[in-house]
């Protein structure tokens, strides 16, 4: 397995993202077009896509660093979807989309319901038909529906496509790993808000975080964030290593996704518990993080599906499972 990306390099990348996001009102839907242009001009929307294919270069760790900070800021734009669409097109030898994209999986002859379809300029589908897959541009129709996180939902119908070796399970897992980076950012923001509020809110003459139960709750949240961060870093290193065994890559990715999806629901509930009623108001920023945690955790599959998939691999290895999981 290759060494993790240097912390200094990723730190500089994260600082650049924070600086860019800080110049925009991320929570305002009207600011999305200008914000997307800024992200695109900075090269952040196509990180991990090769320059040969028209991307910005870099690897998954670079893309995840950007996604983590975008998740922290509460960004509502199809960064993950655009990265997936570009990767799919690159794998199939098709030109990558130039603008924001929707992306998903569909059965041949059926319309898929996708976040950002009908709103994004492009839509790319991985279409399954008779045991084979193809990468297809899609026609889309916007609907009035939105996700819990407030992101638009539309329908997509595939056109003629190009054959690909990519399978639905591979695309969904890659999407879930990228989304885990955004979940991690959103979780860190929710935790930071809870720590800040618990130090400001006074009850019975002292800040509520001085009470043992609240302190333990926050410590548990911090532990979940750290565990997810470690698992995600390991998965990114594995997936970026062309010499790594594919099954070990899959296991590392599944561990990270299981950690992230499990953390998301528990941390959202805990931080709302710390905030009390004020955390549920539209005026308080907590909901930008917690609605994202509740919505994004199921984007490419739910916690049960990922854990079941991981368990099947582990049980198939019998007594050798620990070596596979702990490597």
N, C-alpha and C positions, 0 to 999 in steps of 0.2 A: 504494500500500500504506500502511495506517495506521501510525502510530508504535507501537513496542512498548509494552506496559503499563509504567508507571513502576516502576523497580526498588524504590523505597521502599514502594510499595503492596504489591507482591508479597512483599517481605521481611517486612512486617508480617503478611501472610497466612501465610507459611511459619512464622514464629515462633509464631503462634497454633496451628498444626497441631502443631508440635513440643511445645508446652506441653501440649496435649491428649493426645497419644500418650505423653508422658512420665509421665502419671498412670495408665497402664495397662500390664499385662504383655502386650505385643503378640504375643509368641511363644506364649502360652498359648491354645489353642483354646477353653477354657472362658471366657475373657475376651471372646470375640467379641461376644456379644449386648450387653453393657454398653458395649463400645467403639463398636459401631454406633450405639447410642442417643446416645452423646455426640457422635459425628460428625454425626448427623442433626440433633440439637438445635442444633448450631453452624452448621447450614446448609451443611456441606461436601459432603453427598452429592448435592446437586442444583445445584451451581454450573454456570453456563453454560446452564441452563434458565430461560426467561423467568419473571418473577414472575407474569405474566398466566396462564401455564399451571400455576402452583403451584410453580415452582422458586425458587431463591435469587438469580436474576439473575447478573450478571457475564458473562464471556466465557470462551473456551477457555483463554486464558492463566491466568486465575484457577484454573480446574479443574486445569490442568497443574501449577500451583505446589503445589496440595494433593496431587496424585498423586505428584509428585516426592518430597515429604517422606514420604509413606506408603510409597513404594518404598524409601526410605532406611531406614525403620524396620523393613522386612520385613513389612509388614501383609499379612495374608491375609483380605481381605474383598472382596465384589464391587462395589467403587466404580466401576470402569470399566463393568462390566455394567449397573449401575444408571443411570449417566449415559446410556448408549446406549439403554436401555429407555425412559427418560423422553424423550429426544430423538426417538426413533421415534414415540412416542405423541403428542408435541407436533406433529410433522410431519403426522400423520394426523388431528389434531383429536380424539384420544381423551384421556380423563383419564389423567394420569400416575400410575404406581404410588406408593403412599405409603411402602412399606418397601423393604428390599433386594430386588434383582431379578436374575434371570438373563436373558440376551438372546443371540439368535443368528439364524441363517438356516436355513430348512428348505424342502424341496420339499413340495408339497401331498401329503397322504396318507402321509407318512413321519415317523417319530420322529427327532428330533435329539438327539445326545449333547452336552450342554453343561455346562461348569463352573458349579457352584452350583445347577443345576436340581434341584429336590427338597429343597433346603436353604433357599434364599431364599424369601421369602413370595410373590413373584410371578415370573412368567416371561413375557416378550414375544418373539414370533417375527416375523421378516420372512419371509413365506411366498411362494414363487414357484409360480405355476401358469399355464401356457399363455401365457408371455410377460409376465404382469402380476404385480404384487406387492401384498400386503396385510399390515397389521399386526394380529396376532392374539394374544390372551391364550392361554396354553397350560396344559394339565394336565401335571403332572410326577410323576416317580417317582424317588426317591433310589436310588442304588446303593452298593455297597461300594467303588467305584473312587475313586481320587484322582489328581491330577496329580503330576508330579515335585515341584512346590512344596507338595504336601500339601493342595491345595484339592479339595473334594468334587466329584464328577461325577455327573450324573443324566441322565435322558431326558425329553424334552418333546414333547408332541403338540399341534398347534395346534387351536384352536376357530374359530368364525366370526370374520372379520376385517373391517377397514375398508380400502378401497383407499388406496394411497399412491404418490407419485412417486419415493420413495426406492428405489434399486436396491441389490442385494447388494454390488456393488463399492464403492459409496459408504459403506455401513454398515461394511464390513470395514476400509476405509481410515481412517475416523474412529476406529474402535476401535483400530486399530494405532497411530495418532498418540497417542491417550490412553495406550495401554499403553507407548509409547515414553517418556513422562514417568516412568512407574514404573520402567522399565528404567534410565533415567538415574539415578534415585535409588538403585536397588539397586547399580548400577555404582560410583557415588561411594562408597557405604558399603564395598563390597568393596575398592576402591582405598585408602580411608582405613585399613582394617584391615591391608592389606598394607604400607603405608608405616609404620604403627605397629609391626607385628611385625618388619619388616626393620631397624628401629632398635633393637629390644630383643634380637633373636637374635644372639648373638655366635659367630663361627666364625673360627678361626685368629687370635684376639686382637682382632677388630674386628667391628662390626655388619655384617651381610651386605649392607646397602644401600650400604656403602662399596665393595663389589666392582662393577666396571664393568658386568658383565653384568646384575646385579640392578638397578643404577641405570638402565640403558638400558631394561630391561623395564618398570620402573615409569614412566619418562618416556613410553614408548610408550602405556601405559594412560592416563596423564593426557591425552595428546594426543587419544586416541580419545574420552574423556569430553567434552573441550572441543569437538571437532568435532561431536559429537552434540548438545550443548547449543546451539551456534550454529544448526545445521540445524533443530532443533526450534523454537527461538524464531522463526526465519523462517517456518516452516510455520504456527505459531500466529497470527502476524501476518497472514499471507495468508488463512488460513481465517476469521479474524474480520473481514475487510474485505469488506463486501457489494459493493463496487465492483470487486473484483479479478476478473480474467478466470478463469472456472472451470478452464480448462486449466492456467493458471499455479498456481492453488490445488492442483490435483492433483499437479503436478510438485513443488511445494514440500513437500507432504505425503509424496510417495514418496521424495524425497531424505532427509527426516528419518527415515522408517521404515527405509530401506536402511541408513543410518548406524547407527541404534539396534540393529537386528537383527545387523548385522555386528559391532558392538562387543561385544554381549552374550556371544557365544560366545568370542571372543578374550580378553576381559577376565576372564571366569570361569576360563578355563584358566590365564591368566598369574598371577592372584592365588593360585590353588591351588599353582602352581609355587613361588611365593615362600614360602608357608606350609609346604610339605612335608606330611608325614603328619598333623600336628595339624589342618590345615585340613579334613580329612575326618571328624573326630570330631563326634559329635552335640553334645558339650559346647561346642565352639567356635562362635562366632556367624557365621563366614564362610559356612557352608552356607545360612543364611537368605537371604543375598544371591545366592549362586551358583546354588542350585536355582531361585530366582525367575528369574534371567537365562536359564537353560536352558529353563525352562518357558514363561515369558511371551513370549519372542521369537517363538514360533510360534502364538500364540493366534489371530490373524486371518489368517494366511498366513505363509509362510516367506520367508527372505531371497531365495531364488532367484526366487520368484513376484514379489516387489516389484521386484527388479532387472530382471526380464524386462519387466514392465509399463512401467517407466521407460524402458528401452531402446527399446521399441516407439514410445513417444511421441517420443523423441529422433530416431530414425531416420526417422520420418515427416516430420520438419521439415528433413531434409537439412542443408544448409549453415547454416540458421537455427537449428539446435539449440542452439548455444552461447548465443545471446541468451536463449533460453527457460530454459536451465538456470542461467545466471549472474545472471539478473535478481534 
